[in-house]
């Protein structure tokens, strides 16, 4: 199926509603951060209590593991979040995640956290967004996108190999997210100023769900 036909099939009103839900969570996260409410902030950042805070963590029940299996986890999440919010370029996100050294806080969860905090700069690199990226790469061929996605979901790889592969594709995701945003102009008038990568993530989520 062509990209154009796939995009027409999407429910753009639903995508817009999804985006505004995430927008509200973004605003709440910033307010918690500014108030230095480390407990509620760290819970929401890893999708505890509200899955809209981080689907990558919530879908795989990683939030409690991140908080419980890392020493001083809440402060470390707060500290790396401060670095995410200062970024002017998302290419350094994988290094910041790696340097944080938090078990289960890998590129999927970490990049989503960075986007929720700084959506004008940081994009999401998780299963859903990578699949959308691969769908465009293969000109709408979902079978090829699914086949290539398996390379990024190989559970037998060690952490260094997996990190290296996800770090590499993270660099490609900004351009593909920009393409999604450009395509969306045809179908909706949703105002996404300064929230562009949060909007791209909402479209990616819809594309992924369409494929299931």
N, C-alpha and C positions, 0 to 999 in steps of 0.2 A: 504494500500500500504506500502511496506517495506521502511525503511529509504534509503536503497541503491537505489531503484527505484526512489524515490523522488529526491535524489541528482543527479542522472543521468539526470533527466528532466530539471534541472536548466540550464540557459544560463550563463555559466561561463565567457564568454567574456563580457557579459553585467554586471555581478557582478564585474568584474575587472574594467570596465569603471566607474561604480558607485563608487567603492572604491577610484579610483584616483581623481574623482571629490571631494570627501570628504577630501582626503589627501590634495588637493590644498586649501580647505577651512581651514583645520587645520593649514596649514602653514601661511595663511593670518591672521587667528585669533592670532597666536603667534606674528606676526609682529605688529599687531595693539596693542596688549597688551604691548609689549616691548616699543612701541612708546608712550604709555600712551594716546592713542587716544580712550578715554573712550566712546565717543558717537558712533563712527563706530563699535567699539569692542562690545559694549552691543547690538547694533542692530543685528549684525551678530550672536552673541551668542544665541539670541532667535529667529533666523530665519527671521528677518525683512530684506527685500530686496533680500534675497537669502535663499530659503527654505532649501538648503543643510546645512546651518549652524545649524539647529535644526528642524528636522521633527516633533518631538513631540510637539513643539510650533507652527510651521507653519501649520501643518495639522489641528489644532484646533483653529487657529488664537489667540493664547495666547500671542504672543510677545507684541503687543500693550497694552494688559491688564497688563502684568507684568510691563512694563515701566510706564504706566499712573496711575495705581492704587496702586503703592507703593511709599512711601516717599523716596527720594534720591535713586531711584531704580538703576540708572546707576553705581553709586559708590558702592552700595551693591553687584551688580553683579560682578563688577571688583574685589572687595575684596574676595568674595567667590571663584572666579576663581583662584586667587592667591593661595588659600588653596588647590584647586583641583590640581594645577600644582605641589605642593610640596608633594603630596601623594605618599607613597610607597605601600599602601594597599587600595583597593577600598571599603573594608567593612565599612569604616567610612563615605563614601559619603552620605548615608541617614541622618546621624546626622548633617553633614555640611549643607545640604539642609534645614533641620529643623531649625537649629540655625540661618540661614540667614533670616528666617521669612518673606520671600517674597510671597505674595499672587499669586497663579497660578504657582509658581516655585516649583513644586512638584517633586517626584522621577523620573517621566518620563522625563520631561524637564531638570531637574537638572542633572540626571545621563548622559543624552546625552551630555549636556554641558561639564561635566567632561571628557567624552570620547573624545570629539572633542579637548580638551586641553591636555589631558594626556592619549593617547590611548594605551600606553604600560602597563598601570596600571589599568585604569578605564574602566569598561564595561557599556553598555547601558541596562537599565531596563525599557522598555516601552512596549506598546501593541505588537509590532511586534517581539521583541526579546523574550518576555515572551511566545508568541505563538510558536515560534521556539523551545524554551526550553520544552514546554509542548508536542510538536509533538514528540520530542525524548523520553520524559518521557513515552509517550503512544505508543512507537514503531511504529510511522508512522500513527497512527489512528487520522485523522484530526477531526473527529466528537467528540472524547473524548477531544482533545485539545481545540476545540471551546467551548465545554461545561464547561470545567474548567476555560477557559479564562473569561467567564462571571462572575465568582466569583471576579475577579480583576477589573471588569468594572461596578461594582454595584454602580449606581449613588445615591442610597438611603442611603448609609452609611455616617456617619459623618466623618470629616477629620481625627480624631484620629484613628478610626477603619481602614480607608483606608490606612493611613500612616503606621500603624503597619503591615498590610498585605503586602504592597509593600516593606517595609523594610525587611521583612522575606524572600520574594522571591529574593530580590536583592542579598542576600548572596549566593543563589544557582546559580546565573547566571554566575558567573566566571567559574565554572566547566563546565557548559553546553556550554559556549562560547569556552572554550578550546577544547571541543569535536568537535564542528563545524570546528574549525581551523584544527584539526587533520584529519577530513574527507576530507577537501578541498584539501589536498596534492595530492590526487588521480586524481584530475580533472584540476588543474591549477598549473602553475609555477610562479604565481604572487608573487613578493617579498614584504612581509609584515613585515619585520623586524622592531621591535619597534612600529608597528602600529597594533598589532595583534587584539585588540578589535574593532578597526575601521573596520577591515576586517571581523570579526565575525558579526558585525552589518550589513554589506553589504550582507552577506549570509542570515541573518535573514530576511532582507527586501525582498529578492528574494523569500524566502520560503513563507512569508506572502502573497506576491502578487500572487504566484502560487495557493494559497488557495482561493483567492477571485473570 
